[in-house]
Amino acid sequence: MGTVIIIAQLLLSLSILVIFHEAGHFTFAKIFKARVEKFYLFFDPWFSIFKIKKGETEYGVGWIPLGGYVKISGMIDESMDKEQLKLEPQPWEFRSKPAWQRLLIMLGGVMVNFLLAIFIYIFMLFIKGDDYLPVSELKYGIVTDSLGREFGLRDGDKILRVNNKEIENYNDVLPEILLNQPRTLQLERNGQPIEITFTNEDLAQILDNKQMKSALISPRIPFIIAQFPKKSNAQKAGLLPADKLIGADSSKISYFDEYVKYFQSHKNQTVNLNVLRSEDTVSIPVAVDENGLIGVEVKRIELFKLRHTDYSFFAAIPAGVVKGYEETSNYLKQFKLIFNPETKAYNSLGSFVTIGKLFSPQWDWNVFWRMTALLSIMLGVVNLLPIPALDGGHAMFTLFEIITRRKPSDKFMEYAQITGMVLLLALMVFALKNDIVNNFF
């Protein structure tokens, strides 16, 4: 059921983004009186699911849910309509319009993508405000995985600074390490300051999708029981919600990560758990199963005091703009990583499987709109790449024309479009390969 919900959210999000993106092209085409022959959600080779013609434009829904398009008369696009280009240019055609108008028509979709993301951020801040976990709330320190231990991190380390900067939001710690220089982490360990430096080779391991399935760092928490699953040895033994584990057998153990390791080393055994219940301490024997589990769910985020900020509508506008700018800046920095062969970030490039995993397996409108805003920025940035067949490629040739006052021939544009489509297809195949390798092998 979770997979169905993820697919539904992904399709709805992509549909919204495609409609708004293509509406950007459509709007500028109409402003400059260029004829729009088709406006389609999804692609429609051979047939469409739905179509209706109003005025000079056919509106429809295709059957391949990988995007959408508007077909503007006299424009060399993915439709590769060569017959129209053999005729004399007409006043309503794209190729007859001044270069600056063609440039705005091509960039209209990208402009709408960035505006849509900002619009979503504004209304999310206005309606829900902003909640985040301050770094200062990590009073128990962090927990790291095996990869983090290779880098020198240890469970219980406390974050002081990242790249010698104070970081307010815990969620900004890892992006700051990955995306900015000098990639250092200042910590406190046993009351002493230490510094961890990350190399490009370290980043390659962090960005490896298989490694990203575990957390390089996460907040350390005590073991306080929240609830029990249906079959629970802990509940059967007499543990209760809100019980706090403070020891096992003769060992004094304080934190959840320590208990995980302890239970893993005592599979199919009975351990005596020392439990703090209200103000009393009790000892309860509990059977650890063959998987190293006792059957409990622990309190996590509720142990920390989140910082909440409310925004009035007018205060949300500049805050939403700033949020949009920051997310765009971070996404651009990710491209720098992708093109750096030392980081091997290209191996983390994914297709729809990777994108789908950004959504929650339970329908969560907050997550949905946050991911839709991020995907809108991603779509805008990717479309600006100077690759023929993308908006950025068309804009590049149009800017060349404006600067040199020489217009590329239709035949050149046709070959450029084919080249761009081949490049995009190869990129999609590469991304799909990464998804298959990273998720199934």
LOVO-47514 format. One record per residue (C-alpha): x, y, z negated. Coordinates in steps of 0.5 Angstrom, whole numbers, plus 500, padded with zeros to 3 digits. Last residue first. Layout:
# LOVO-47514
XYZ...
This chain:
# LOVO-47514
544490512537492513536499510543502512544498518537499521537506519544507522542504529536508529540515528545512534539510539536517537542521539543517545536519547538526546544526550540523556535528555540534555543531561537530565535538563542540565541537572534540573537547570543546576538545581533551579539555580542559574541566573546571574546578570552576566549577559542576560543570565548567559542569554537565558542559559543559551536560550534553554539549550537552544530550545532543546532539553540542554543542548545549544542546538537551536532545536536542530535548526528549527526542526530541520527548517520545518522538515524542509517545509514539510518535505515541499508540502508533501512533494506537492501534495503527492500521495504515492509512496513519495516522502523523503523515505519517511525521514530516513525511517524516522531517524537517520544521520548518514553515518555522521557524514563520516567525511573525515570526522567533520561534525556531520559535514558542518551540520550539512552546511546548516541544512544548506543555509536553511534551504537557501534562506527559505528559498530567498523568503519564498522568492521575496513573497512569490512576487507579491502573489504573482509568480510563474517560472517554468524551465523544464524541456527534457525528454519528458524527464525520462521516457522508457518503461519496457519489459525486456530485462537482463534478469534471466529474460532478454528475448526480442528480435525486431529490426525495423527503421522507418521515419516514425519507428526507429528500432534496431533490436535483434537480441534473443538470449536468456541474459545477454550481458545484462541486456548490453549493460542496460542498453548502454544506460539507455543510450544510442547503441550501434552494435551488429545486433542491438542498435538505435532503439526509439519506438514511442510506444510499440515493439512487436515481440510480445511488447518487448517480452513484457508481462503487464508492464510496457509504455513510453519506449525511447532509449536515449537519455543520460541525466543522472550522476552518482545515483544509486541508493546513496552508496548504501547511505554513505554520503558519497563514500565519505565525500570521496574521503573528504576529497573530490576534484574532477576537471576536464575540458575536451570535446569528447569529455566536457566537465568541470566539477570540483568541490573547493568548497561547498556542501557536497559538490554544491549539493550534487549540482543544485538539482541540475539548476543553472549552475555556472561556477568553477566549483561546479561548471560545464557538466557534460560527460556521456558516461564517465567520471574519474572518481572510481567511475562515480562509485561505479555509477554515473550517466550524464551528458546527452544535451543535459538541457544546459543543466536546467531541469526545474519547475517553479510556480504552482500556486504562487511558488507553493504559497511562498514556499509554505509561508517560508517554511512556516516562518522558519518553524514559527521562529523555532517555536517562539525561541523559548518564549522569546528567551523567557521574555528577555529574562524577565518572568518569574521562572515562567510562572504567572507571578508565582515563585515560592514552592519547591519548583512545583514539586520538581515537575521534570516533564521534559522541562524546568519551567514554573508553569508552562507545559506545552509539548509534542513530538514522536507520535506516542499516544498523546493528543490533548489540550489542558490549559487554565480555561479550556480543558479537554483531552483525547487518547492520553494516559500514563505518559502522553506524548504527541500533540499536547498543550498543557498548563500554560500560565505565563501572561507575557503574551500567553507565553509568547503564543504557547511557545509558538503554538508548540512549533505550529502543532509539532510541525502539523503533526509531523507532516500528518505522521510522515504523510500517513507513514509514506501512504502506509509504505506505498500500500
